[in-house]
Amino acid sequence: MPVQFLGIAATNDGSETTPRSGPAFDKEYTLRLAAAHEEHGWDRVLFAYGSGSPDPAPAAAYIASRLDRLGILLAHRPNVSFPTFAAKTFATLDRISEGRLTVHFITGGNDHEQRREGDTLTKDQRYARTREYIEIVKKIWTTRKPFDHEGEHYRFHDFVSDVFPVQQPRPDVSFGGSSPAAYAAGGAEADIYCLWGEPLARTAQQIEAVKTAAKVAGRLHPPRIQVAFRPIIAPTEQAAWEKAHRTVGAIKERRAKGKPLGRRRYTAEPENAGSQRLLAIAEAGERYDRALWTPTAAATGGAGNSNALVGTPETVAQALLDYYDLGVDILSARGYDLLQDAVDFGRYVIPLVREKVAERDAARTPRGTHNLAVVGG
């Protein structure tokens, strides 16, 4: 199966190790970072969502109107807009990008972060709302006649959109989470299920949980699987590990001074299952499998995508292939120097992974099938 690579579409140059040098929305940097991804073999970039961060939808439209090939993964929280409005926004953006949109629905794993924008539902209630929200958005994208909706969280009457996506029947829906409620919602509704990088054995367990949830929901095919990492690469193993320890030192220094680590602000112990899993893995050990390293996750308090893959480009590529062999076909990666790391990963890691995936695909192709197109011609 083909492999895809997802990067980050940050709107400024700040990260967990470095304060941003300009405004929260730096127009020139946003374009420069996205263009670097397009020029170096990435398939799409994530426009993330934070309660106080720049709105990702217009930022994504800005990039889509200036780049020709790069795909867009737009993060969206259901609590911030009604689904009828959101569905039109997404369809318009798919038009602007000429069919390059995927939408990532965020349920929200932190009560404090959700309440910053007026969301007071419990986590399980939020998952139920997200599931209903996705169902509505899909129907709006694919329905040409007015319809009513009477649900637990949303009610409206006689609605039909006048703008539809380029992609038919609709854009893909992306979803993430590591709790039973998340598996149930995402297993039922997602085209792509997103996981944070964990040891191979635990990732395999999560993939099975997603497949089981999809089967329970009556689906014939489960979602595709995406896994996210923080690559730390260098020309030699020694240099990579020295870079990794410098990275953790910088994170710890900023956190000790009470500085925000990128767009993330900390309250107490993490409430979401994904971050709790990352911290438990870090407590149990620093190194797993071929190259997985957990001190970056521990230093950030298990914040989001935070486990690293450390080594030479060859080592990191082989580690990513281990996940591909589990059934992961979308690999998400984001460095700490956002621009330079995107360039280096695109130059030195992506080609290696694509080459080995092509070899695997060729080995699985039945002998002689390449001649079928000309038989009887």
Steps between C-alpha positions, in 0.01 A plus 500: 500500500624858443653697785429866571681760710334768712689804625405809698370832366601723790411868477820610680845361574448425870538149639553320830868594484490851354282808558335640191678794341194685373120513523276198550406518133814570302376509142840465332619220729175308458545497123873426517444197726216361287701552180794312654270203559367512144852524354638211705257217442238539771140415411308731734538723804290539813346832590459443873244655735548671836257710698709816473685421177443652156195357324629210289232518228601836344867409549436180305315694228798737474738209441264313269472804274878531467622140473402251232549149639519498879201344674330658802394334823280751679444449872156598628330487839123443486436730795605813309238504223170347393544207257300667220743793506808277527394276211478805271839624619658163424333473159617851409855415605490181294400720206784745564752215528353317198432184698795490739312513832472249784323603821629391840231514770627567852281396791721662763679317779545781753205656683688824571589549133141428394352741754716782365252510214188423698486120467383342827413147386673196650747307284257218421231755415748673270569176313126444450468857372796456263348184356169677435685801357697288251182320391335836428799642312522189280130522420525870411792427267305230314134609511343723235154521658398688817482287813419526869711377790383424852789367705636501854719805442375666180162590351426680176236495226484517121875548447686447174838639401571674174873422509634147467852355516705432190576155635224250439316373680674709770836584662650253746434534872786461747459425871716412802486379858605212723198440724215251446267791417749622240539159339121467479446842339801490269455136412148583383561829315867554410670434169836553673568416864788693658726365775800645680824308468524217754705179512417259220318249720273765650436654161394160370253473790352839417462408134308189602277711728418730208427204271274343762309826547454533124368144481257561787376807311425280200775626274647270236835682501671660801658847491849547369754547779722803555776514765688815606859546619760767573805400292846604618748417225869566435770356271631264771338315789718682751408840358131406501507400865691813597235703317225307681646578843542867407136505392375361830725741689347794314145377570571456870663843524204674341251313714697573818477870419125473451525572129226365271621209288377613162122548511456261795434621852491265793248468777529177699552133422365413154138390484508339156583132461759563228720721717457267797621214282806699389598580859453139609721382214766758590492395866553138399803571282687749283570293189279257310533297183736636236504874575203611715608734781264623772679780696357760261151389602590497869652849478181646349266320740374271226381790289369384167730347243818488709681164477814524288671279246876552535782403267642538152258538212550130428415400858192723515382378158529138613309583818219655296493192278446287811175694554411474132534123531242513783249656261577871546493677164500866608813613685484834681825674594588837649843614616593766754658737248185494290638628170845340489377170640225485236763551230741242646230239556373553147847473349641212697219290652197514270685368191638204698158405631333535161769286337459218751120517483518473121719192539250345740211575264687354205578184695128459579390546136410162346748397235384596149233754596702782344425345159122483538441840342638390164357147485255482212599847384 
